[in-house]
């Protein structure tokens, strides 16, 4: 990836588009702390826990299967909360609430192999929702789904971001998906070519500056 400079503000809804191999996933992984830059810095000055606590503050939804096969849906959803050290009763309640929010409570005792692609993605979103992160990153979350199911997954992602107050960044090839998010970042050959500014609110008064996430 070439030199790239960008910012994510609190409440942003961003679509990152570009051809395969353009660097969309790499940028998302850098933002999540899953990869480290060879040069430069990735900083999150306004995350409550700072860069040392990215696992609590950033939730990631991957394109491919990400659920642990040996755990059922409820256990998969609760796992990050257990790893974060939440008391069992609190972790269980938050996991159950997240599953209810994305409409898959009836799947709680099923294993990942028993789920459709759309159901598995909704469970992955519930797992993120249970964390209550400041930022949700979704890497081609509809890439393996049909159009109708993919649009429903985007509905769930947008609702999850709204419920948690999180910023949302989605990489996608699908123009119908990108059109659902008001800010567009375009990538090509490892370069971030341009970033559309957030839309100006319809008011005579200047909008207050947003905090960075």
C-alpha positions in Angstrom: 0.0 0.0 0.0 1.3 3.5 -0.9 1.2 6.5 1.4 -2.4 7.0 2.5 -3.9 9.6 4.8 -7.5 9.5 6.1 -9.6 10.1 9.1 -12.7 8.5 10.5 -14.9 10.7 12.6 -17.5 9.7 15.2 -20.8 8.8 13.5 -19.3 8.4 10.0 -20.8 6.0 7.5 -18.1 5.2 4.9 -17.9 2.9 1.9 -14.5 2.0 0.6 -14.7 0.9 -3.1 -12.2 -0.2 -5.7 -11.2 -3.2 -7.7 -9.9 -6.5 -6.2 -6.3 -6.1 -5.0 -6.6 -2.3 -4.7 -5.8 -2.4 -0.9 -9.3 -2.1 0.6 -8.9 -5.0 3.0 -5.3 -4.0 3.9 -6.5 -0.5 4.8 -9.3 -2.0 7.0 -6.8 -4.3 8.7 -4.5 -1.4 9.4 -7.4 0.5 10.9 -8.4 -2.5 13.1 -4.8 -3.0 14.3 -4.7 -6.5 12.7 -1.7 -5.3 10.6 1.0 -2.8 11.3 2.1 -0.1 8.8 5.7 -0.4 7.5 5.9 3.4 7.7 3.7 6.0 9.3 1.2 5.7 12.1 -2.4 4.7 12.7 -3.7 6.5 15.7 -7.1 6.7 17.5 -6.8 9.7 19.8 -10.5 9.8 20.7 -11.2 6.1 21.4 -11.9 5.8 25.1 -9.2 3.1 25.6 -6.8 4.5 23.0 -4.7 2.3 20.8 -3.9 -0.1 23.6 -7.6 -1.3 23.8 -8.5 -1.7 20.1 -10.1 -5.1 20.7 -12.8 -3.5 22.9 -13.3 -0.4 20.8 -13.2 -1.8 17.2 -15.5 -4.6 16.0 -14.7 -6.4 12.7 -17.1 -8.2 10.4 -15.2 -10.4 7.9 -16.2 -11.5 4.4 -15.7 -15.2 5.0 -16.7 -17.5 7.8 -15.5 -16.1 11.1 -17.6 -18.1 13.7 -15.8 -20.8 15.7 -17.2 -24.2 14.4 -17.2 -25.9 17.8 -19.3 -23.1 19.5 -23.0 -22.6 19.1 -24.4 -19.2 18.0 -24.9 -17.9 21.6 -21.4 -19.0 22.6 -19.8 -17.4 19.5 -21.6 -14.1 20.3 -20.6 -14.2 23.9 -16.9 -15.2 23.4 -15.4 -11.6 22.9 -17.2 -10.5 26.1 -15.8 -13.5 28.0 -12.3 -12.7 26.7 -12.8 -9.1 27.8 -13.4 -10.3 31.3 -17.1 -9.4 31.7 -19.0 -11.3 34.4 -20.8 -14.3 33.0 -24.3 -13.0 33.7 -23.6 -9.7 32.1 -21.9 -11.2 29.1 -24.7 -13.7 28.6 -27.4 -10.9 28.8 -25.5 -8.7 26.3 -25.1 -11.6 23.9 -28.8 -12.5 24.1 -29.8 -8.8 23.5 -27.5 -8.6 20.5 -28.9 -11.8 18.9 -32.4 -10.4 19.5 -31.5 -7.1 17.9 -30.4 -8.8 14.6 -33.3 -11.2 14.7 -31.6 -14.5 15.2 -32.6 -15.5 18.8 -34.1 -18.7 17.5 -30.7 -19.8 16.2 -28.9 -19.4 19.6 -28.3 -23.2 20.0 -27.3 -23.9 16.4 -23.8 -24.6 15.3 -22.2 -22.4 12.5 -22.4 -25.3 10.0 -26.2 -25.3 10.4 -26.5 -21.6 9.3 -27.0 -20.0 5.9 -24.5 -17.4 4.7 -26.9 -14.6 5.6 -27.6 -16.0 9.1 -23.9 -16.4 9.8 -23.2 -12.8 8.9 -26.0 -11.6 11.1 -24.5 -13.6 14.0 -21.1 -12.0 13.2 -22.7 -8.6 13.4 -24.4 -9.6 16.7 -21.0 -10.5 18.1 -19.8 -7.0 17.2 -23.0 -5.4 18.5 -22.5 -7.1 21.9 -19.1 -5.5 22.2 -20.6 -2.0 21.9 -17.6 -0.7 20.0 -16.8 2.9 18.9 -16.0 1.7 15.3 -17.4 -1.1 13.2 -15.3 -2.3 10.2 -16.9 -4.6 7.7 -14.8 -6.2 5.0 -16.9 -7.1 2.0 -19.7 -8.3 4.3 -22.1 -9.1 1.4 -19.5 -10.5 -1.0 -20.7 -14.1 -0.7 -24.4 -13.4 -0.4 -27.2 -12.8 -3.0 -28.4 -9.3 -3.5 -31.5 -9.4 -1.3 -29.7 -11.1 1.6 -26.7 -8.7 1.2 -29.0 -5.7 1.4 -30.6 -7.1 4.6 -27.1 -7.6 6.1 -26.4 -3.9 5.3 -29.7 -3.0 7.0 -28.5 -4.9 10.1 -25.0 -3.2 10.0 -26.5 0.3 9.8 -28.9 -0.5 12.6 -26.0 -1.9 14.7 -24.0 1.2 14.2 -26.9 3.4 15.1 -27.7 1.4 18.3 -24.1 1.6 19.5 -23.3 5.1 18.2 -20.4 3.6 16.3 -18.8 4.9 13.2 -19.1 2.3 10.3 -16.6 1.6 7.5 -17.6 -1.0 4.8 -15.4 -2.2 2.0 -17.5 -3.3 -1.1 -17.5 -4.0 -4.8 -21.3 -3.6 -4.9 -22.5 -0.1 -5.9 -25.9 -0.8 -4.4 -24.1 -1.3 -1.0 -21.9 1.7 -1.4 -24.9 3.9 -2.2 -26.3 3.1 1.3 -23.4 5.0 3.0 -23.1 8.8 2.5 -19.3 9.0 2.4 -17.2 7.3 -0.4 -13.5 6.5 -0.3 -12.1 5.1 -3.6 -9.0 3.0 -3.8 -6.8 1.9 -6.7 -3.4 0.1 -6.7 -2.9 0.6 -3.0 -3.7 4.3 -3.1 -6.6 6.1 -1.6 -7.6 8.3 -4.6 -10.2 10.5 -3.0 -12.5 10.8 0.0 -15.9 12.4 -0.3 -16.6 14.8 2.5 -19.5 14.2 4.8 -22.7 15.8 3.6 -23.5 19.2 4.9 -26.5 19.2 7.3 -29.6 21.1 6.0 -29.3 24.0 8.4 -28.4 27.6 8.4 -25.9 27.1 11.2 -22.5 25.5 10.8 -22.3 22.0 12.1 -20.0 21.5 15.1 -16.7 19.8 14.5 -16.9 16.0 14.9 -14.6 14.1 17.1 -12.2 11.6 15.5 -12.6 7.9 16.3 
